[in-house]
Amino acid sequence: MSRRRILGAVRRPALIPLACLLSVACGSSKPEQPARSPESESPKAAAEPPKSEASAPAAQVAKIPTECESKDADFCAVPKEFVGRLCDAVRLNVALSMFQKGTPWQRGYLTRKTSAWNAEGGATEEGFLEFDEEVLLLKSKAPPKGGMQVSGMGGYQALRWDGSCVTLQSEEVTTRRAPSPKHPRIDIRYLDDGIRDALRKNQELDAAFSARRKECKGIAVGDVSKKCVELDQKLGDAIVKYVSENSDLPDPAKIP
């Protein structure tokens, strides 16, 4: 404690009797009241308790877009702000929702085996996209019309079935449907409970889930049997087929 604070502490008790005498001498004078804020000066405001979180306006619920941000040359672009949030992580459940039958998003198909990378810096899965793999074209990365054409400027930001985003050059993808579209591995460990339950209402899918679980015994990767790998692939194929032909999945638990 500083010397000034020590002296103040010593002197303060000595002043109390003097203050008491002064207050008696002043008769009806009242002690000074602390200043109040404008809110506390209002009787109504003082009577109202502070608002709780429950009474505050509800935050806007996140939703997966259902309409194109723009449509040029039959390309339905997903709103850019949503694409930015979508591609900052790997989102399997959102991908399944967007790949459902009837969604307006443009399907693309790989024209060659291509390294998986995300030029915009978001999350992606390592490895390769296979020839004829199906993707959703989220937005065009074409150079401005009338501008200088530089190799590598054109292309798309795309979404894979596993929920990861990739950047593709124009020559690496076509909108002509492949005879037998491929897809990456569907990691069922990341399925929402609601989406998993909806898928298992289908008898074929339910049987595929059960067969895989029995053989793999809860192990997803690593030291697994050849049959486990086959059943895992079979289940992924069945999920992709079902989602492509139906539009009855519930909304994902987490939407970016």
C-alpha atoms as a printed R data frame, in Angstrom:
    type eleno elety resid chain resno       x       y       z
1   ATOM     1    CA   MET     A     1   0.000   0.000   0.000
2   ATOM     2    CA   SER     A     2   1.410   3.456  -0.946
3   ATOM     3    CA   ARG     A     3   2.207   6.059   1.702
4   ATOM     4    CA   ARG     A     4  -0.728   8.148   0.532
5   ATOM     5    CA   ARG     A     5  -3.161   5.254   0.965
6   ATOM     6    CA   ILE     A     6  -1.744   4.429   4.412
7   ATOM     7    CA   LEU     A     7  -2.165   8.005   5.630
8   ATOM     8    CA   GLY     A     8  -5.701   8.091   4.276
9   ATOM     9    CA   ALA     A     9  -6.525   4.917   6.160
10  ATOM    10    CA   VAL     A    10  -5.158   6.418   9.405
11  ATOM    11    CA   ARG     A    11  -6.887   9.771   9.065
12  ATOM    12    CA   ARG     A    12 -10.320   8.527   7.971
13  ATOM    13    CA   PRO     A    13 -11.537   7.358  11.471
14  ATOM    14    CA   ALA     A    14 -10.605  10.746  12.948
15  ATOM    15    CA   LEU     A    15 -12.941  12.514  10.520
16  ATOM    16    CA   ILE     A    16 -16.022  10.449  11.460
17  ATOM    17    CA   PRO     A    17 -16.917  12.364  14.671
18  ATOM    18    CA   LEU     A    18 -16.574  15.698  12.855
19  ATOM    19    CA   ALA     A    19 -18.875  14.504  10.054
20  ATOM    20    CA   CYS     A    20 -21.433  13.378  12.610
21  ATOM    21    CA   LEU     A    21 -21.364  16.776  14.320
22  ATOM    22    CA   LEU     A    22 -21.825  18.579  11.021
23  ATOM    23    CA   SER     A    23 -24.808  16.413  10.088
24  ATOM    24    CA   VAL     A    24 -26.497  17.168  13.403
25  ATOM    25    CA   ALA     A    25 -25.829  20.893  13.028
26  ATOM    26    CA   CYS     A    26 -27.385  20.927   9.570
27  ATOM    27    CA   GLY     A    27 -30.697  19.687  10.918
28  ATOM    28    CA   SER     A    28 -32.923  18.555   8.017
29  ATOM    29    CA   SER     A    29 -30.201  18.387   5.350
30  ATOM    30    CA   LYS     A    30 -29.960  14.956   3.671
31  ATOM    31    CA   PRO     A    31 -26.853  12.954   2.705
32  ATOM    32    CA   GLU     A    32 -25.902  13.323  -0.968
33  ATOM    33    CA   GLN     A    33 -27.415  10.551  -3.122
34  ATOM    34    CA   PRO     A    34 -25.299   8.838  -5.799
35  ATOM    35    CA   ALA     A    35 -26.072   9.895  -9.354
36  ATOM    36    CA   ARG     A    36 -28.503   7.614 -11.176
37  ATOM    37    CA   SER     A    37 -28.542   6.622 -14.805
38  ATOM    38    CA   PRO     A    38 -31.448   7.817 -16.994
39  ATOM    39    CA   GLU     A    39 -32.792   4.250 -17.038
40  ATOM    40    CA   SER     A    40 -32.977   4.039 -13.225
41  ATOM    41    CA   GLU     A    41 -34.712   7.407 -12.973
42  ATOM    42    CA   SER     A    42 -37.753   6.004 -14.732
43  ATOM    43    CA   PRO     A    43 -40.086   4.153 -12.311
44  ATOM    44    CA   LYS     A    44 -41.167   1.845 -15.131
45  ATOM    45    CA   ALA     A    45 -37.619   0.984 -16.056
46  ATOM    46    CA   ALA     A    46 -36.700   0.348 -12.444
47  ATOM    47    CA   ALA     A    47 -39.634  -2.020 -12.016
48  ATOM    48    CA   GLU     A    48 -38.833  -4.109 -15.089
49  ATOM    49    CA   PRO     A    49 -36.354  -6.960 -14.602
50  ATOM    50    CA   PRO     A    50 -33.534  -7.277 -17.146
51  ATOM    51    CA   LYS     A    51 -34.453  -9.269 -20.240
52  ATOM    52    CA   SER     A    52 -33.349 -12.875 -20.216
53  ATOM    53    CA   GLU     A    53 -31.928 -14.762 -23.184
54  ATOM    54    CA   ALA     A    54 -35.273 -16.503 -23.581
55  ATOM    55    CA   SER     A    55 -37.058 -13.183 -24.114
56  ATOM    56    CA   ALA     A    56 -34.442 -11.847 -26.524
57  ATOM    57    CA   PRO     A    57 -35.180 -11.971 -30.252
58  ATOM    58    CA   ALA     A    58 -34.428 -15.418 -31.659
59  ATOM    59    CA   ALA     A    59 -31.367 -15.716 -33.886
60  ATOM    60    CA   GLN     A    60 -32.001 -16.447 -37.532
61  ATOM    61    CA   VAL     A    61 -31.989 -20.198 -38.145
62  ATOM    62    CA   ALA     A    62 -29.375 -21.338 -40.646
63  ATOM    63    CA   LYS     A    63 -30.767 -23.013 -43.744
64  ATOM    64    CA   ILE     A    64 -29.348 -24.726 -46.793
65  ATOM    65    CA   PRO     A    65 -30.049 -22.558 -49.862
66  ATOM    66    CA   THR     A    66 -32.686 -23.804 -52.299
67  ATOM    67    CA   GLU     A    67 -32.404 -21.119 -54.982
68  ATOM    68    CA   CYS     A    68 -29.621 -20.011 -57.301
69  ATOM    69    CA   GLU     A    69 -27.707 -16.852 -56.505
70  ATOM    70    CA   SER     A    70 -27.263 -16.399 -60.241
71  ATOM    71    CA   LYS     A    71 -27.908 -18.411 -63.353
72  ATOM    72    CA   ASP     A    72 -25.706 -17.903 -66.372
73  ATOM    73    CA   ALA     A    73 -25.506 -20.364 -69.278
74  ATOM    74    CA   ASP     A    74 -27.648 -22.860 -67.331
75  ATOM    75    CA   PHE     A    75 -25.220 -22.875 -64.394
76  ATOM    76    CA   CYS     A    76 -27.017 -22.546 -61.044
77  ATOM    77    CA   ALA     A    77 -24.579 -20.942 -58.623
78  ATOM    78    CA   VAL     A    78 -24.916 -21.480 -54.870
79  ATOM    79    CA   PRO     A    79 -24.872 -18.206 -52.853
80  ATOM    80    CA   LYS     A    80 -21.228 -17.222 -52.311
81  ATOM    81    CA   GLU     A    81 -21.566 -16.509 -48.581
82  ATOM    82    CA   PHE     A    82 -22.926 -20.005 -47.991
83  ATOM    83    CA   VAL     A    83 -20.163 -21.550 -50.107
84  ATOM    84    CA   GLY     A    84 -17.568 -19.811 -47.949
85  ATOM    85    CA   ARG     A    85 -19.038 -21.265 -44.759
86  ATOM    86    CA   LEU     A    86 -19.691 -24.672 -46.306
87  ATOM    87    CA   CYS     A    87 -16.136 -25.132 -47.510
88  ATOM    88    CA   ASP     A    88 -14.362 -24.213 -44.281
89  ATOM    89    CA   ALA     A    89 -14.915 -27.786 -43.030
90  ATOM    90    CA   VAL     A    90 -15.819 -31.258 -44.304
91  ATOM    91    CA   ARG     A    91 -19.621 -31.523 -44.052
92  ATOM    92    CA   LEU     A    92 -20.975 -34.955 -45.004
93  ATOM    93    CA   ASN     A    93 -24.549 -34.343 -43.869
94  ATOM    94    CA   VAL     A    94 -24.887 -31.047 -45.743
95  ATOM    95    CA   ALA     A    95 -23.495 -32.728 -48.864
96  ATOM    96    CA   LEU     A    96 -26.103 -35.500 -48.691
97  ATOM    97    CA   SER     A    97 -28.851 -32.880 -48.389
98  ATOM    98    CA   MET     A    98 -27.564 -30.930 -51.383
99  ATOM    99    CA   PHE     A    99 -27.112 -34.062 -53.536
100 ATOM   100    CA   GLN     A   100 -30.728 -35.125 -53.010
101 ATOM   101    CA   LYS     A   101 -33.017 -35.571 -55.988
102 ATOM   102    CA   GLY     A   102 -34.632 -32.345 -57.131
103 ATOM   103    CA   THR     A   103 -32.064 -29.858 -55.827
104 ATOM   104    CA   PRO     A   104 -31.183 -27.194 -58.422
105 ATOM   105    CA   TRP     A   105 -27.415 -27.526 -58.168
106 ATOM   106    CA   GLN     A   106 -25.447 -28.458 -61.268
107 ATOM   107    CA   ARG     A   107 -23.892 -31.934 -61.253
108 ATOM   108    CA   GLY     A   108 -20.432 -32.288 -62.736
109 ATOM   109    CA   TYR     A   109 -18.332 -35.350 -63.652
110 ATOM   110    CA   LEU     A   110 -14.567 -35.650 -63.620
111 ATOM   111    CA   THR     A   111 -12.912 -36.068 -67.013
112 ATOM   112    CA   ARG     A   112  -9.709 -37.441 -65.480
113 ATOM   113    CA   LYS     A   113  -8.106 -38.488 -62.219
114 ATOM   114    CA   THR     A   114  -7.375 -35.258 -60.368
115 ATOM   115    CA   SER     A   115  -5.584 -34.321 -57.163
116 ATOM   116    CA   ALA     A   116  -7.951 -33.060 -54.455
117 ATOM   117    CA   TRP     A   117  -7.112 -29.518 -53.351
118 ATOM   118    CA   ASN     A   118  -8.953 -26.405 -52.272
119 ATOM   119    CA   ALA     A   119  -7.505 -23.238 -53.797
120 ATOM   120    CA   GLU     A   120  -9.594 -21.072 -51.472
121 ATOM   121    CA   GLY     A   121  -7.848 -22.380 -48.375
122 ATOM   122    CA   GLY     A   122 -10.734 -24.276 -46.807
123 ATOM   123    CA   ALA     A   123 -10.814 -27.881 -45.600
124 ATOM   124    CA   THR     A   124 -10.650 -30.803 -48.009
125 ATOM   125    CA   GLU     A   125  -9.793 -34.484 -48.020
126 ATOM   126    CA   GLU     A   126  -6.360 -35.590 -49.209
127 ATOM   127    CA   GLY     A   127  -6.037 -37.887 -52.179
128 ATOM   128    CA   PHE     A   128  -7.569 -37.896 -55.637
129 ATOM   129    CA   LEU     A   129 -10.887 -37.539 -57.405
130 ATOM   130    CA   GLU     A   130 -11.384 -40.452 -59.758
131 ATOM   131    CA   PHE     A   131 -12.388 -40.339 -63.406
132 ATOM   132    CA   ASP     A   132 -16.216 -40.041 -63.650
133 ATOM   133    CA   GLU     A   133 -16.602 -38.963 -60.011
134 ATOM   134    CA   GLU     A   134 -19.762 -36.917 -59.479
135 ATOM   135    CA   VAL     A   135 -19.553 -33.490 -57.819
136 ATOM   136    CA   LEU     A   136 -21.792 -30.461 -57.297
137 ATOM   137    CA   LEU     A   137 -20.589 -27.270 -58.979
138 ATOM   138    CA   LEU     A   138 -20.964 -24.594 -56.317
139 ATOM   139    CA   LYS     A   139 -19.675 -21.542 -58.119
140 ATOM   140    CA   SER     A   140 -17.809 -20.617 -61.255
141 ATOM   141    CA   LYS     A   141 -14.254 -19.371 -61.123
142 ATOM   142    CA   ALA     A   142 -14.281 -18.216 -64.749
143 ATOM   143    CA   PRO     A   143 -12.180 -15.142 -65.629
144 ATOM   144    CA   PRO     A   144 -14.030 -11.865 -66.326
145 ATOM   145    CA   LYS     A   145 -15.535 -11.574 -69.807
146 ATOM   146    CA   GLY     A   146 -13.312  -9.557 -72.109
147 ATOM   147    CA   GLY     A   147 -10.348  -9.905 -69.768
148 ATOM   148    CA   MET     A   148  -6.998 -11.532 -70.431
149 ATOM   149    CA   GLN     A   149  -7.281 -15.311 -70.618
150 ATOM   150    CA   VAL     A   150  -4.641 -16.933 -68.410
151 ATOM   151    CA   SER     A   151  -4.216 -20.697 -68.112
152 ATOM   152    CA   GLY     A   152  -5.670 -21.994 -64.844
153 ATOM   153    CA   MET     A   153  -7.975 -19.013 -64.201
154 ATOM   154    CA   GLY     A   154 -11.197 -20.775 -65.161
155 ATOM   155    CA   GLY     A   155 -12.924 -23.580 -63.299
156 ATOM   156    CA   TYR     A   156 -15.226 -24.291 -60.383
157 ATOM   157    CA   GLN     A   157 -15.442 -24.666 -56.654
158 ATOM   158    CA   ALA     A   158 -17.128 -28.052 -56.202
159 ATOM   159    CA   LEU     A   159 -18.586 -30.230 -53.453
160 ATOM   160    CA   ARG     A   160 -17.895 -33.967 -53.224
161 ATOM   161    CA   TRP     A   161 -20.212 -36.636 -51.834
162 ATOM   162    CA   ASP     A   162 -18.037 -36.946 -48.710
163 ATOM   163    CA   GLY     A   163 -18.690 -33.289 -47.819
164 ATOM   164    CA   SER     A   164 -15.308 -31.870 -48.822
165 ATOM   165    CA   CYS     A   165 -14.776 -28.996 -51.255
166 ATOM   166    CA   VAL     A   166 -12.316 -28.998 -54.144
167 ATOM   167    CA   THR     A   167 -11.178 -26.576 -56.818
168 ATOM   168    CA   LEU     A   168 -11.399 -27.901 -60.377
169 ATOM   169    CA   GLN     A   169 -10.149 -26.501 -63.656
170 ATOM   170    CA   SER     A   170 -12.644 -26.213 -66.506
171 ATOM   171    CA   GLU     A   171 -11.058 -29.047 -68.451
172 ATOM   172    CA   GLU     A   172 -11.203 -31.389 -65.442
173 ATOM   173    CA   VAL     A   173 -14.989 -31.511 -65.261
174 ATOM   174    CA   THR     A   174 -17.954 -31.839 -67.604
175 ATOM   175    CA   THR     A   175 -21.693 -31.498 -67.072
176 ATOM   176    CA   ARG     A   176 -22.358 -34.499 -69.314
177 ATOM   177    CA   ARG     A   177 -23.503 -37.285 -67.033
178 ATOM   178    CA   ALA     A   178 -21.083 -40.189 -66.669
179 ATOM   179    CA   PRO     A   179 -22.443 -43.689 -67.461
180 ATOM   180    CA   SER     A   180 -21.593 -44.929 -63.961
181 ATOM   181    CA   PRO     A   181 -20.789 -41.977 -61.673
182 ATOM   182    CA   LYS     A   182 -18.278 -42.627 -58.885
183 ATOM   183    CA   HIS     A   183 -18.083 -41.202 -55.401
184 ATOM   184    CA   PRO     A   184 -15.516 -41.092 -52.568
185 ATOM   185    CA   ARG     A   185 -15.906 -43.202 -49.436
186 ATOM   186    CA   ILE     A   186 -18.891 -42.242 -47.281
187 ATOM   187    CA   ASP     A   187 -17.675 -42.239 -43.674
188 ATOM   188    CA   ILE     A   188 -20.829 -43.224 -41.791
189 ATOM   189    CA   ARG     A   189 -19.262 -42.288 -38.450
190 ATOM   190    CA   TYR     A   190 -20.121 -38.669 -39.241
191 ATOM   191    CA   LEU     A   191 -23.786 -39.183 -40.101
192 ATOM   192    CA   ASP     A   192 -26.260 -37.216 -37.998
193 ATOM   193    CA   ASP     A   193 -28.561 -39.432 -35.935
194 ATOM   194    CA   GLY     A   194 -31.580 -37.987 -37.739
195 ATOM   195    CA   ILE     A   195 -30.170 -38.651 -41.195
196 ATOM   196    CA   ARG     A   196 -28.964 -42.127 -40.197
197 ATOM   197    CA   ASP     A   197 -32.430 -42.983 -38.853
198 ATOM   198    CA   ALA     A   198 -34.070 -41.697 -42.033
199 ATOM   199    CA   LEU     A   199 -31.766 -43.826 -44.201
200 ATOM   200    CA   ARG     A   200 -32.386 -46.938 -42.114
201 ATOM   201    CA   LYS     A   201 -36.114 -46.713 -42.712
202 ATOM   202    CA   ASN     A   202 -35.279 -48.145 -46.127
203 ATOM   203    CA   GLN     A   203 -35.055 -51.947 -45.827
204 ATOM   204    CA   GLU     A   204 -32.138 -52.308 -48.235
205 ATOM   205    CA   LEU     A   205 -30.123 -49.654 -46.443
206 ATOM   206    CA   ASP     A   206 -30.990 -51.021 -43.025
207 ATOM   207    CA   ALA     A   207 -29.710 -54.445 -44.078
208 ATOM   208    CA   ALA     A   208 -26.511 -52.866 -45.445
209 ATOM   209    CA   PHE     A   209 -25.932 -50.973 -42.175
210 ATOM   210    CA   SER     A   210 -26.446 -54.156 -40.137
211 ATOM   211    CA   ALA     A   211 -24.194 -56.302 -42.342
212 ATOM   212    CA   ARG     A   212 -21.364 -53.781 -42.214
213 ATOM   213    CA   ARG     A   213 -21.641 -53.362 -38.451
214 ATOM   214    CA   LYS     A   214 -21.579 -57.117 -37.862
215 ATOM   215    CA   GLU     A   215 -18.496 -57.673 -40.023
216 ATOM   216    CA   CYS     A   216 -16.513 -54.549 -39.135
217 ATOM   217    CA   LYS     A   217 -17.358 -54.678 -35.401
218 ATOM   218    CA   GLY     A   218 -17.292 -50.903 -35.074
219 ATOM   219    CA   ILE     A   219 -13.864 -50.509 -36.691
220 ATOM   220    CA   ALA     A   220 -13.872 -47.962 -39.519
221 ATOM   221    CA   VAL     A   221 -10.266 -47.876 -40.736
222 ATOM   222    CA   GLY     A   222  -7.016 -49.671 -40.120
223 ATOM   223    CA   ASP     A   223  -6.839 -53.404 -39.517
224 ATOM   224    CA   VAL     A   224 -10.133 -54.530 -41.027
225 ATOM   225    CA   SER     A   225 -11.067 -57.582 -43.070
226 ATOM   226    CA   LYS     A   226 -11.415 -57.547 -46.828
227 ATOM   227    CA   LYS     A   227 -15.099 -58.311 -46.414
228 ATOM   228    CA   CYS     A   228 -15.457 -55.293 -44.109
229 ATOM   229    CA   VAL     A   229 -13.988 -53.073 -46.829
230 ATOM   230    CA   GLU     A   230 -16.389 -54.557 -49.378
231 ATOM   231    CA   LEU     A   231 -19.412 -54.076 -47.131
232 ATOM   232    CA   ASP     A   232 -18.334 -50.523 -46.332
233 ATOM   233    CA   GLN     A   233 -18.188 -49.760 -50.057
234 ATOM   234    CA   LYS     A   234 -21.521 -51.476 -50.627
235 ATOM   235    CA   LEU     A   235 -23.160 -49.372 -47.916
236 ATOM   236    CA   GLY     A   236 -21.708 -46.180 -49.394
237 ATOM   237    CA   ASP     A   237 -23.012 -47.132 -52.839
238 ATOM   238    CA   ALA     A   238 -26.465 -47.797 -51.388
239 ATOM   239    CA   ILE     A   239 -26.524 -44.443 -49.576
240 ATOM   240    CA   VAL     A   240 -25.531 -42.538 -52.729
241 ATOM   241    CA   LYS     A   241 -28.116 -44.396 -54.809
242 ATOM   242    CA   TYR     A   242 -30.893 -43.739 -52.297
243 ATOM   243    CA   VAL     A   243 -30.084 -40.033 -51.861
244 ATOM   244    CA   SER     A   244 -29.867 -39.538 -55.644
245 ATOM   245    CA   GLU     A   245 -33.344 -41.000 -56.111
246 ATOM   246    CA   ASN     A   246 -35.120 -39.470 -53.114
247 ATOM   247    CA   SER     A   247 -35.638 -36.142 -51.373
248 ATOM   248    CA   ASP     A   248 -36.847 -37.077 -47.903
249 ATOM   249    CA   LEU     A   249 -33.805 -36.508 -45.680
250 ATOM   250    CA   PRO     A   250 -34.251 -34.277 -42.614
251 ATOM   251    CA   ASP     A   251 -32.176 -31.115 -42.298
252 ATOM   252    CA   PRO     A   252 -28.664 -31.694 -40.917
253 ATOM   253    CA   ALA     A   253 -28.144 -31.010 -37.222
254 ATOM   254    CA   LYS     A   254 -25.475 -28.432 -38.077
255 ATOM   255    CA   ILE     A   255 -25.803 -26.075 -41.033
256 ATOM   256    CA   PRO     A   256 -23.004 -23.585 -41.701
